[in-house]
Amino acid sequence: MTVAVEKTEPPGNPEETRPAQGPAPAAQPRRISRIAVIAVILVVWLVLFAVLRGRQTLTLAAADLTGLHRWFNEVNDSIGANRNSNPLFLYFFNEIRLVVDGLAAFVQELISQPSAGRPLPQVGWLGVVGVAGYVSWAFGNWRAASLAVSGFVFLGLQGLWQESMDTLALTVSAVVVALLFGIPLGVWVGLSDRVSRIATPLLDFMQTMPTFVYLAPLTLFFLIGGASATIATVVYAAPPAIRITAHAIRTVPQTTVEAADSLGATRRQALVKVLLPMSKRTVVMGVNQTIMAALAMVTIAALIDAPGLGKTVVQALQSLDVGTAFNAGLSIVVLAIVLDRVTTAAGAREEDARRSGDRLLVWRRPLLGAGAVLAAVLVYLSHTYLWAAEFPGEGGLGRWIASAADAATTWVQDRLSGLTNTVRDVVTDALLNPFQTLLTDSPWWLVGAVLVALAVVLGGVRAGVTTAVCVGLLVATGMWSDAMTTLASTVVATVLVMGLGVVFGVWMGRNRLVDRIVRPSLDAAQVMPPFVYLVPFLALFGATRFTAIVAAVVYAAPVAMKIIADGVRTVPAATVEAAASAGCSTWQIIAKVQLPMARGALTLATNQGLIYVLSMVVVGGLVGAGALGYDVVAGFSQGQLFGKGLAAGLAIVLLGVMFDRITQAAARRTTA
């Protein structure tokens, strides 16, 4: 048996018997938070601003031009003079314009414009309504068909049938071309990693650019008119089709693809029999997004003489005719809702059919045949008889809507002008004017250095390099001062967007009932083109910068709210329950747990909010926002300012790229 013997320490100084220890480890340097660094940068900026205010601001008067602007004018004049003799235009650009113009003209003659010696289009209102109802039912469901029929009839009752059909014709033409190229390219991007690496940055770049900036360069090559509008719409609407199709192909389960390969399927058979059928619903969602982008672009393209509802809205905004603008804007909203609901129903049709079972499938084919016959009869009647070709009535509903909007505007201006003016003045004097003064009255190199420093702190060295390049190019455009004015409005609007986004996003993320109530309204708001948002706020606040800012906030807030709500909801319930059991209050759970754990969603919401706000602030040039948006519009309407408008469009692109790169890099660092 073993006996344990306790070992005793010899008497003496304990320090002498303790084994020698090595030197104490050096204290780790304390990391400085990014917030502290940003605060230091801003303080230094304010100090230098107080010393250097008004120096080297690169201010340019409204009628002044730089050498670059004059060179752009000379290029425009040279292209105009040689358009019919230069081989590049004769055999490339002019041919593209003729093909696209021919397609758009064909669709317009079919449903909106007189054709072939007829005073009316080939298919009148009754035929269009019949075909719209039948197609919506065949590809969607009876609810989508009812919405389509009632929506199109409403357009006619507004007295805007021809304008609505012009908008629809250009949208359909652009969507056909965009899908013709977009879906095959999306399949290619989805199948090839190399192509994806090349295409993704280009698609990111195209989707960050506001709609405005597509117009000026395309008019340089394709002239002003419907052809340029359609081509601009194709370029703007194709990226969603490419990106979503590629995503659909890549999300098909790999095991399914491997099973097809093991059965001896060729690449073509695997694509046609497996990949495309399994990704059909997502591809339909891409079609939906393409249609919505095309409709938004077609309305903006009224600035380059595209026919339709957009032209009515632009003319009304320029003359401050709120009633007419509201009536036409309402038509755009109705058309957007119809197109969105029909394509959404088409994407969900197979799932609806599975839920309904076989009882309706038995009757579907005969009913489709009968519906096709009825639609054909309505088309024949609308082609043959005047009562079925020309929408009856004189647009009494539209006149009533316009007069009601004018009366509401007058009432608001008489009764609420004190409140609206107070809100406008508080935001303008407390936020917008001081920040705009700081940007426009600081030396350009100081603002550039601050932007680069903030980019490095938030997004890293690569974001800083991109920002430095954008700052240098902004200076080169000669539009520095106007760019800083646009930047001020964009940042102020984005701050307001994020405030609303956090409040409502957290509320929606924590309460599913609130989410179910609010989210459909947010989805509907995202369907509406940017033009529409200007009209009600023009009535409330008049033609001012603040009108553009409020419209931008309302336009961008829905996407920020939805992203933040989804981010808050993804916080693990166990974490929230642990915080609650530790005695945390609701406010502490939100501020200390949910928002910190949803940092990635907050950064993404900031990214999307900035891009949406920038596009809307630029459109606000039509209602007194000035700066780059006004420069672009002036370039379309005044030949001597074309070069300046083109440079302003380039400056908008640079601001968009800078915003996007900084916020995306910050999002990656946040989630890393």
N, C-alpha and C positions, 0 to 999 in steps of 0.2 A: 504494500500500500504506500502510496506516495503522499508525503505530508507537505503541505504548502508552508513555506517559511516566509514571514513578512520581512522584507528588507528595510532596515532603518537607515536614515541619512545620518552621516557623521555630523557632530555639532560644528558649529562655525558659521561664518557669514554665508547665507544662502546664495548671494550673488557670485561668491567664489566657486561654488560647486555647480552652478548652472552652466550648461554648455554654451560656448561662444556662438553668437548669432551674427549673421551677415548684416551689411548696411540696410537700413530701412528703404523700401522701394520709394522711388521719386513720385511725388504727387502728380497725378494726371492733369494736364492743362484743361481748364474749363472751357467747354465749347460755347461760343457766342451764338445765340439764337439768331435765326434769319430775321425775325421781327426787329431785333435790336439793330442789326446791320441796315435794314431798310429805314428805320427811324434816323440813324446817323446820316444816311444818304439824303433824306428829305430835309434834315436840318441844315446840312451843308448847302443844299440847293437854295433854301430860303435865305440864308445869309448872303450867298453870292448874288442872288436875285436883287436883294436890297442894295447891293453895291453897284451892280452892272445893269440895272434895269434900263431897257430901251436901246441897248447897244447891240449891233449885229443881229437884228431880228429878221432880216431877209423879207421885209414886208413888200408886197407887190400890189399896186393899185389895180382896180377892177379892169381898166382899159389897157394896162401895160402888158407888154409881151417880152419874154426873154428870147435869147437866141434859139433855144430849143423849140419854143412855141412857133417862131417864124419858120424854122426848118420844117416842122410838121405841116405848117400851112403850105409851104413850097412843095412838099411831097404830095399833099392832097391835090394841089393844082396840077402838078405834073401827071399824077395818075388820071385825073379827069381829062387832061388833054390827050393822053396816049392810050386811053382805055380801049379804043377800037382799033389800035394799030400794034400794040405790044403783044407779042405771041403768048406771053404768060397769061394775059387777060383774055385774049381771043380764044385760046384753046383750053383754058383751065377755069379761071374765076368766072368769066362770062357764061361758060357752059354750065357750071354748077348753078349759077343764078337762074339761067333759063329753065333748067330741070326743076329746081325747087319752086320757082315762080309758076311753072306750068302745073305742078302738083297742087299748089295752093289755089291757083285760079280754077282748076278743075273742081276741087271740093267746094269752093265758093259758088261757082256756077251751079253746082248741084243743089245747094241748100240755102244760099243767101243772096247771090247777085244775079241780075238778068243775064240770060245766055242765049246764043243762037237765034237772035232776032226776037226772043220772047221778052216781054216786059217784066217777067218774074222768073225765079230760078226753076230748075227742072222739077224739083220736089218741093211742094208747098208745105205750109205749117202742119196740115193734117197728116201728111205722109211722114214728116219728121217725127211728130209725136207718136205715130203708130210704130215706126221703126224703133224709136228710142224705148218705147214700152216693151216691144217684143224682144229686143236684144237684152234689155235688163232682166226680163223674166227668163229668157233662155239660158243666160250665163249666170244669173243670180237667183232671185226668188220673186214671189209676187209682191212682197213689200218694196223691194228695189224698183220693180216695174211701176207700182203705184206712185212712188216718189218721183220717178223720172217723168211720168205723164203729167202729174200735177205741177212739177217744177217747170217743165217746158211751157205748159199752158200759162203759168204765172208770168213767165218772161214775155209772152205775147200780150197779156193783159196790162203789163207795164208800159206798153208802147215801144218796146225795145227789141222786137223780134229780129229784125235784120241785123242790128248791132250784135245781138247775142249769137246769131248764126255765123256772123263774120268771125267772132272770137272763137266759136266752136270749130269753124273750118280751119283756121290757122293752128289751133291746138291739135286737131286730129292730124293735119298734115305733118306737123313737127313730131308728134308722137310716133307716127308710122315710120318716119325716117330714123328717129332716135332708137326705136326698138329694132329696126332692121339692122342697124350697126351695133347697138348696145348689147343685145342678148348674145349674139355670137362672140363678141369681144368678152363679155362676162363669162361665158363658158370657157373660153381660152384662158382667161385670167384664173379661173377656178381650177383648171386642170394643170397649169404650169406654174411652178414656184418662181421660175426665172421671170416670166412675164408679169407675175404678181408683184415681184420686187420692183420692176420698172414702172408698172401702171399705178401702183398704190400712191406714191408721192404725187404723181400728176393728177390723179383723181382728188386727192386731198386738197391740192392747190386750186383745182377748178371749183370745188364745192365751198371753199372759203371766200371766193370772190363774189361780191354783191352783184345783183342782176345788172345794175347800171353799167358796169365796166365792160360788159360784152358788146355794148351797142356801138360805141365810137369806132373801135378798130374794124368791126365788120362793115360799117357804112363806108369805110375807106375803100374796101375791096368790092362790095356788092351794092353800093348806092343805098339811098334811103327808100324805103317802101316795104311791101309785104314780103319780098324775097329775103331781104336782110333780116326782117323780124323773124321769119321762119327759121333761117339758118342760126340766128342767135338763140332761138328757143331750142333748136336741136342740140347745140353745143352745151347749153345750160341744163337741159333735161336728160342728156345721155348718161352722165356719171352715176345717178342713182340706179339706172337700169344695169349698168356694168357692174357696179359694186354689189348690189343685192343678188344679181344672178351668180356672181362669183362666190358670194357667201353661201348661196343655196347649194351650189355644186360641192363646196368644201365641207358642208355639214352633213352630207349623206354618210351614214355609218360605213366605216371602212370594211367591216365584216361583210356587208352586203355586196360591196364592190369586189371583194376577194372571192365571194361565192360565185359571182358572175364570171370572174376570170377562171375559176376552177372548172366551170362548166364549158369552157372553151369559147366564151364570148369575145368577139373582137372589140377593139376600142370604140368603134362606131356603134356596135350593138350595145355595149355597156352604156354608152352615152344616151342612145335613143330609148333603150328598153329599161334602164335602171336609173341613171343619174337624173335625167330630165323629168321622168314621171314622179320620182320621189321628191323632187325639189319644186314641183309645179306650184304649190301654194305660195312658197316664198318668192318665186319668179313673178307670180301675179301681184304680190305686194310691191315688187319692183316696178311693175307696170303702173300700179296705183301712184307710187311716188313720182314716176316719170310724168304722168298726166298732171299731177298737182304742180310740179315744177314748171311744166310747159304752160299751164294756165297762168301762173304767176308771171312768167316771162312775157307772154303774149300781151298782158295788160300793160306792163312796163314799156313794151316795144311801141306803144302809141307815141312815144317821144320821137321815134324815127318813122312816123307816118303809117304805122300799122293800123288797119281799120278795126272797128269793133268797139266794145264797151270801154276799153282803156282810153280810147281817144275821147269819148264822151266825158269820162272822169277827168282827164287832163285839162280839157277845155273848160270844164266847170270849175276846177281848182284854180286855174289861172285867172278866171273872172270872179272867183270867190262866190260862185253860185252853189250854195250848200245843198239846196233842194235837188237840183239836177244831179249833182255829184252823189248824193245819198241814194237816189233812185237807181242810178247806173251801178253804184257800188253794191246795192242790194242784189241786183241782177247777177253780178260777179259772184257774190256769196252763194246765191241759189244754184248757179251753174257749178260752182266748186263742190257744194254739198252733194248734188246729184251725181257728179262724176266720181266723187270719193265713195259714196255709199254703194254705187253700182259695182265698182271694181272691188270693194271690200266684200260685198256679197258674192261676187264671182269667186274670190279666193276661198270662201267658206262653204261653197255650194256642195262639195262632195261630203263634207262632214254633216251638213244639214240633211243630205239625202240618206246617209247611214242612220241618222237618228229617226227619220220618218219611216224607215223600213221599206218593204217591197210594195206596200199598198198604193203608194203614189207613183212608183216607177212604172207600173203597168200602164198607167194612163198618160205618162209624160210624153211619149213619142207621138201618139195621136194628137194630143193637145198642142205640141210644138208644131205639128203639121197644120193644124187648124189656125194657129196663131200666125204662121207664116203666110197663109192664104189671106187672112184678114189684113195683115200689114201690107201685102202686095195690093190689095183692093184700095186701101187708104192712099198708098203712093200713086196709084192710077188716078184716083179722084183728085188728088192734089195737083197732079200734072195736067189734068184736063179742065177742071172747073175752077172759076175764079174764087168762089166762096171757100173752096178747100185749099186754095193756093195762097191767098192773101189773108193774114190774120184779121178777123172781124173786129170792128170797133176802132176807136181812135186813141187808145191808151189812156182811158179815163182813170184807171187805177194808178198808173204812173204819175199822172198829173196830181192826183189826190195825195200820193206819197210825197211828191216834191213839195206841194204846198204845205202839207203837215210838217215836213222837215223844216221848211222856212219859218213856219209859225213857231215851232219848238225852238229854233235858233233865236228868233226874236224874243221869245219869252225868257230864255236862258240869259240872253244878253241884258234884258231889262231887269230881271229879278235876281239873277245870280252873279251879275258882273262883279259885285263886290267880293264875293267868295272866290270866284275863278281868278280874278285879278290878284287877289291876295296870295293864293296858292302859287300862281305864276311868278309873282314878284319875289316871294320868299325863296323859292327854288332858284330863280335866276340870280337874285342878289346874294344869297347865302352860299350857293354852291357853284353855279355855272360861271358867273362873272369873275369871282376871285380865281378860280382854277384856270379859266381861259386867259386871264391876264397873266398869270404865272407862266403859262406855256408860250403865249405869243410875245410877251415883253422880255422874256429871258433871252440871252444870246443863244443862237441856234446850237452852238457847240456845247453849251452847258446843258441844254435839254437833251441833246444827243448823248452826252456822257451819262446823264442820269438814267436815260432809258437803257443804255447798254449795261450800266451797273445793276439796275433792277433785274434785267434779263439774266445776268450771270448769277445773282443771288437766288432768283426764283427757279430758273431752269437750267443753269449750268453754263459752261464755257461755250458749247455749241449754240445755245440760244443767244448768248451774248454776241457771238460772231454774226449770226443771222441778223440780229437787231442792228449791229454796226453797219452791215451792208445796206439794210433797208433805210437807215438814217442817211447814209451817203447818197443813195439814189433819190430819196425825198428832196434833199438839197439840190440835186442835179435837175429835178423836174421844174424847179422854180416856184413850187407851190407850197413852200414850207409854212408860211403864215396861215394859209387856208387849211393846210393839213393839221396844224395845231388846233385851230378852231374846231375842226371836225373831231379831233382826238378828245378835246375837252367835253364836247357834247356826248361822245360815245362813252367816256369813262363815267361821267355823272349818271347817264342813263343806266349803265351797267351796275353801278352801286345801288340804284333804286331797284333794278331787277333782282339783284341778289338779296336785297332786303325782303322783297315780296316772296322770292323763291324760298328763302329759309323759313319764313313764317308759315306760309301755306304748305310748303313741302314737308316740314316737320309735322304739321297738323294732319296732313294726308297720310304720312308714313306711320303715324301712331294710331290713327283711327280709320279702320277699313270702311266704315259707313261714310265718313266724309270723303274718302277717296272715290267710292262708287258714285257719290253725288257730284263731285267736282270734276273728276277726270273726263267725263263725256264733254263737258263744256270746254275744257282745255283742248281736247282732240278737235272739236269743231273750230276753235279759234285758230289752230295751226293749219287748218284747211284754207283759210281766207288769204288771198294775196295781199302783199304789203300795202298796195294802193288804198285798200278799203279802210285801213285804220286811220288814215289821215282825215277822212271826211267828218266824223263826229267831233274830233278834237279841234278841227278848224272852226266848227260852230261854237265850241266852248271857249277857245282861247285866242281865236283870230290867227292871222298869218304871222307867226313869230317862231323863234328858235324853240321855245318851250313846247309848241304844238308838236314839232318833230320829236322832241325828247319824250313826251308823254306817249305818243303813238309808238315810239320804239320800245318803251317800257311795256306797254300792253302787248305788243307783238312778240317780244322776247320772253316775257315772264312765264307763259305756259310751259315752254320747254324746260326752263330752269326749275319750275315747281315739280314737274314730273320726274326729272333726274334726281333731285334731292329727295323726293318722296320714296323713290325706289332705293336710293342709297340708305336712307334711314331704316327702311323695312328689312334690308339685308343684314342689319346688325343682329347678331345671335340673340334669341330670346332669353337664353340662359344668362347671358351677360347682363341684360337689363334686369332680369329677376334678381340676380346677385346684388346689383346696385340697390334695388328697392329693399331687399331684405337687410342690407347694411344701414338702412335708415335714410337713404338719399331722397330728397324731394323730387317732384316732377321736373322742376327747373334744373336741378343738379344732374338728373339723369340725362336730360337733353344736352346741357352744356358740357358735362364732364364725360359722358359715355357715347351717346348716339352721334352727335356732331363730330367729335374727334375721330370716331371709327368710320364715319362717312366722308372723310376728307377727300378721298378720290372722287366721290360723286360731286362734292362741292366744287372741286377744281374743274371737273368736266362741265358742270353747269356754268361756271364762269367762262369757260372756253366757248360754249355754244351761245351763251348770252351775249358775249362780245361780238361774235360774228353776226348774230341776228340784229343786234342793236346797230352795228355799223351799216348794214344793208338798209335799215329803215331810216337812220339819220341822213344817209345820202339821198334817199328818195324824198326826205323832208325838204330838200332844196326847192321843191315845187311850192312850198307853203311858207317860205320866209326863213328857212334854216340857214341859207347862204352857204358860204365856204365851198367845199369841193363839189357837193351836189349841185349847187347853183352853177358852178363853173362848167360842169358836164352838160347841163341843160342849155346854158348859153352857147356852148360850142355847137349844139345841134341847130340852134335857131339863128346864129349869127356867123356867117362864113369866116369873118376875120378872126373870130375867137375859136375856130375849130382846133387849132394847135393847142391852145390853152386848155380846152375841154378834154383833149386826148391826154395831155399831161396830168390833168386832174384825175382822169380815170386810172392812169398808172399810179398816181399817189394813193388812190383808194386801195388798189391791189396791194401796194407795199404796206399800208396800215393793216390790211387783213392778214397778210402773211406774217407780219410781226406779232400781232395779237395771237394768231394761231400757234406759231412756233413757241412763244413764251409759255402760254397756258398749257399746251400739250406737254412740253418738257417739264413744267411744274407738276402736272398730273402724274407723269411717270416717276418723278422723284418722290411724290407723296405716297404712291402705292408700292414703291420699291421696298 
